[in-house]
Amino acid sequence: MLNIRAFVFNPYQENTYILTLGDAPEAVIVDPGCTPGREQEQLLAYLDSKGLRPLAVLLTHAHPDHIGGVRALQERYGIPVYMGEAEKTVFRLDFSTTPIDDGQTLAIGGFTFEVITTPGHTPGGACYLLSEHKALFTGDTLFRGTIGRTDLPGGDYDKLIVSVMDKIMGLDGDVEIYPGHGPASSISDERTNNPFLQPFNEPWENEDQSF
């Protein structure tokens, strides 16, 4: 069973996810956006209190509100940090990273993540799919009812729309979306309700179909 513990950190209300499987002590952390000081201490205290051993950090992109706790985690646990290489063309980082490729499988402990590169919000943005558990971590590519902004350095609206339409909307409707900010959603809900995805807005998407 997949366990998802979400923390909301920093002034931008960023979602940091700690993933575990059943009672196993290994964890994967997605976008640790905790700021130095109290928030980092809160995250580390949680890991200690649960006896969790992080195996890796997955970054959807390198905006500052998503990476505040990376260095502290890497220094403490000596773990790899997976991130799109193109992020380095825009962002200066104080930690080491392991590059990822579209369609790559990341086998981390008992987890099997599929990398879905989604440039647009940033050049090297990525989403991470746990197919077995119907869970997709989208960072700032796709939110409930909207998409990521593209007016910051490296942003590209056309690329973002292509990323969402071509790589995400074709996933099963019952895949749950865990975004970088705000509440969770699902592929089905976004096909039906997201105003940026009009071609997919079919009124029957969430209804029982008899044909």
C-alpha positions as CSV (number, residue, x, y, z in Angstrom):
1,M,0.0,0.0,0.0
2,L,1.3,3.4,-0.9
3,N,1.4,6.0,1.9
4,I,1.6,9.7,1.1
5,R,2.4,12.2,3.8
6,A,2.1,15.7,2.6
7,F,3.7,18.8,4.2
8,V,2.9,22.3,3.1
9,F,6.0,24.5,3.3
10,N,7.3,28.0,2.7
11,P,5.4,31.2,1.8
12,Y,4.3,29.7,-1.5
13,Q,2.4,26.9,0.2
14,E,4.4,24.2,-1.6
15,N,3.5,20.5,-1.3
16,T,6.3,18.3,-0.1
17,Y,5.5,14.5,-0.3
18,I,7.0,11.7,1.7
19,L,6.2,8.3,0.1
20,T,6.4,5.0,1.8
21,L,5.1,1.5,1.1
22,G,3.2,-0.3,3.8
23,D,5.3,-0.6,7.0
24,A,8.6,-0.5,5.2
25,P,11.1,2.1,6.7
26,E,12.3,3.3,3.3
27,A,11.0,6.6,1.9
28,V,11.2,8.7,-1.2
29,I,10.8,12.5,-0.9
30,V,9.2,14.5,-3.7
31,D,10.1,18.3,-3.9
32,P,11.3,19.0,-0.4
33,G,10.5,22.7,-0.3
34,C,11.1,23.3,3.4
35,T,13.0,26.4,4.3
36,P,16.1,26.3,6.5
37,G,15.4,26.4,10.2
38,R,12.0,25.4,11.7
39,E,10.6,23.8,8.5
40,Q,13.7,21.7,7.8
41,E,13.7,20.6,11.5
42,Q,10.0,19.7,11.2
43,L,10.7,17.4,8.2
44,L,13.7,15.8,9.7
45,A,11.9,15.3,13.0
46,Y,9.1,13.5,11.2
47,L,11.5,11.2,9.5
48,D,13.2,10.4,12.7
49,S,10.0,9.9,14.6
50,K,8.7,7.4,12.1
51,G,12.1,5.6,11.8
52,L,12.2,6.4,8.1
53,R,15.3,6.2,5.9
54,P,15.1,8.3,2.7
55,L,16.4,6.6,-0.4
56,A,16.1,9.4,-2.9
57,V,14.7,12.8,-3.6
58,L,12.7,13.4,-6.8
59,L,12.5,16.9,-8.1
60,T,9.8,18.0,-10.5
61,H,11.7,21.2,-11.2
62,A,14.2,23.5,-9.5
63,H,12.3,26.6,-8.5
64,P,13.4,27.7,-5.1
65,D,10.1,26.9,-3.4
66,H,10.6,23.2,-4.3
67,I,14.2,22.6,-3.4
68,G,14.8,24.4,0.0
69,G,15.4,21.2,1.9
70,V,17.4,19.2,-0.7
71,R,20.9,20.1,0.4
72,A,20.1,19.2,4.1
73,L,18.6,15.9,3.1
74,Q,21.5,15.0,0.8
75,E,24.1,16.0,3.4
76,R,22.4,14.0,6.1
77,Y,21.5,10.8,4.1
78,G,23.9,10.9,1.1
79,I,21.1,10.2,-1.2
80,P,20.7,10.8,-5.0
81,V,18.6,13.7,-6.2
82,Y,16.9,13.1,-9.5
83,M,16.1,16.1,-11.8
84,G,15.9,17.1,-15.4
85,E,19.3,18.1,-16.7
86,A,17.8,21.1,-18.5
87,E,17.0,22.8,-15.2
88,K,20.7,23.6,-14.8
89,T,20.4,26.0,-17.8
90,V,18.3,28.3,-15.6
91,F,18.9,27.5,-12.0
92,R,22.1,27.5,-9.9
93,L,22.1,24.6,-7.4
94,D,24.0,23.9,-4.2
95,F,23.5,20.1,-4.4
96,S,24.4,17.3,-6.8
97,T,21.8,15.8,-9.1
98,T,21.3,12.7,-11.2
99,P,19.8,13.4,-14.6
100,I,16.6,11.7,-15.8
101,D,15.2,10.9,-19.3
102,D,11.7,10.7,-20.6
103,G,10.2,7.2,-20.2
104,Q,13.0,6.2,-17.8
105,T,12.2,3.8,-15.0
106,L,13.5,4.6,-11.6
107,A,13.6,1.5,-9.3
108,I,14.1,2.9,-5.8
109,G,13.6,0.4,-3.0
110,G,10.2,-1.1,-3.6
111,F,9.1,1.8,-5.8
112,T,9.0,1.9,-9.5
113,F,8.6,5.4,-10.9
114,E,8.2,6.2,-14.6
115,V,9.7,9.6,-15.6
116,I,7.5,11.8,-17.7
117,T,9.4,14.8,-18.9
118,T,7.1,17.8,-19.1
119,P,8.9,21.0,-20.1
120,G,7.0,24.2,-20.1
121,H,6.8,25.5,-16.6
122,T,10.6,25.2,-16.6
123,P,12.9,23.7,-19.3
124,G,13.6,20.4,-17.4
125,G,10.3,19.9,-15.7
126,A,9.2,16.3,-15.0
127,C,6.4,14.3,-13.5
128,Y,6.7,11.0,-11.7
129,L,4.2,8.2,-12.2
130,L,3.6,5.2,-9.9
131,S,1.5,3.2,-12.3
132,E,0.9,0.4,-9.8
133,H,-0.5,2.8,-7.3
134,K,-2.3,5.1,-9.8
135,A,-0.4,8.2,-8.5
136,L,1.2,11.0,-10.5
137,F,3.3,13.7,-8.9
138,T,3.0,16.7,-11.2
139,G,4.9,19.5,-9.5
140,D,3.9,22.8,-11.1
141,T,3.0,21.3,-14.5
142,L,-0.7,20.5,-13.7
143,F,-2.9,21.6,-10.8
144,R,-6.5,21.1,-9.9
145,G,-8.3,23.3,-12.4
146,T,-5.3,25.0,-13.9
147,I,-1.8,24.6,-15.2
148,G,1.6,26.0,-14.2
149,R,2.6,29.5,-15.0
150,T,5.0,30.2,-17.8
151,D,6.0,33.8,-17.3
152,L,9.1,33.1,-15.3
153,P,12.6,32.5,-16.9
154,G,12.6,29.3,-18.9
155,G,8.9,29.1,-19.1
156,D,7.1,28.3,-22.4
157,Y,3.3,28.1,-22.6
158,D,3.2,26.2,-25.9
159,K,5.6,23.5,-24.6
160,L,3.6,23.2,-21.4
161,I,0.3,22.7,-23.2
162,V,1.9,20.0,-25.4
163,S,3.4,18.3,-22.3
164,V,0.1,18.2,-20.6
165,M,-2.0,17.1,-23.6
166,D,0.4,14.6,-25.1
167,K,1.9,13.1,-22.0
168,I,-0.5,13.4,-19.1
169,M,-4.1,13.5,-20.4
170,G,-3.7,10.1,-22.0
171,L,-3.2,8.4,-18.7
172,D,-6.0,6.4,-17.0
173,G,-8.7,8.6,-15.6
174,D,-8.4,7.1,-12.1
175,V,-4.8,8.2,-11.8
176,E,-4.6,10.6,-8.8
177,I,-2.7,13.8,-9.4
178,Y,-0.6,15.2,-6.5
179,P,0.5,18.7,-7.5
180,G,3.2,21.1,-6.2
181,H,0.6,23.4,-4.7
182,G,-3.1,23.1,-3.8
183,P,-5.3,20.0,-3.5
184,A,-5.1,16.7,-5.2
185,S,-7.1,15.8,-8.3
186,S,-7.4,13.1,-10.9
187,I,-6.8,12.7,-14.6
188,S,-10.6,12.3,-15.0
189,D,-11.4,15.4,-13.1
190,E,-9.0,17.5,-15.1
191,R,-10.3,16.2,-18.4
192,T,-13.8,17.2,-17.3
193,N,-13.2,20.5,-15.4
194,N,-9.9,22.1,-16.3
195,P,-10.6,25.1,-18.5
196,F,-7.1,24.9,-20.0
197,L,-7.9,21.4,-21.4
198,Q,-11.0,22.1,-23.3
199,P,-10.6,19.3,-25.9
200,F,-10.9,16.8,-23.1
201,N,-13.9,18.4,-21.4
202,E,-16.5,15.7,-22.0
203,P,-19.5,15.8,-19.6
204,W,-19.6,12.0,-19.4
205,E,-16.0,11.6,-18.2
206,N,-17.0,11.0,-14.6
207,E,-20.3,9.2,-15.3
208,D,-21.0,5.5,-15.6
209,Q,-21.1,4.7,-19.3
210,S,-23.3,1.9,-20.6
211,F,-21.9,1.7,-24.1
